[in-house]
Amino acid sequence: MRIYAPGLPCNKSSVFGAGTSEYPFPGSRKVVDNATLTRPRAGVRFPRRDKEVPVTVRRFAHVTGSAIALFAMVASAIPSAFAQDATPVAQVAPPSRPAHIHSGNCVELGDVVVPLTDLAPAVGVRVGQADEAAEAEFSVTSVPMTLDAILSADHAINVHLSAEQIDTYIACGELGGFVDGGGSLTVGLREESNSGYTGIAFLTPGADGASTNVSVFIAPVLGAAG
């Protein structure tokens, strides 16, 4: 097999035949055999040619690099998305509901005798069947009156819709009934103004013998089961 080797002097008879000059025109190449190529003569240096990367390979490498970078960006964003989903959503607390012990009864409420702590939902970690359970609101107040003093006259506990709508009553109950062996009284609170709320009040003597602990609970009216 014969190939052309650039830059080597050639015999005029090798390519062009007898009588032709050694270099008939610029860029002429001599025909040499494989043995000559594998063992170049001393002092002969072949021009070096850098190996070019095909265009398709360069484009593939560029596209592949871009895809890897995009995947890394998306992958790094996924934990943040899960972290955001796991973050608890702040819930808007309902307005606190003022409550009082009034003189009189729920039909004809008299003056406020003792203010009670405003009712509000519990604050903490939701557990159990939190999505199914009816959320209740409550308050606990130490009243500077003995239970006997409260029951010695007509009194009622009344719960208001809010401080801004103090004239709207949502639950009310007269104080009276049976006192249990521990000296405590439990009464029901009826719905008022079609509020959708009912409740109970639990009154028990204070440890100091001169006060009464009044606990008030309300919750939405629930439909009959089944």
PyMOL commands that set and color helices and strands:
alter all, ss='L'
color gray80, all
select helices_A, chain A and resi 12-15+34-38+55-86+147-151
alter helices_A, ss='H'
color red, helices_A
select strands_A, chain A and resi 2-5+30-33+97-104+109-121+137-143+155-160+169-174+185-191+197-205+212-220
alter strands_A, ss='S'
color yellow, strands_A
deselect
rebuild
show_as cartoon
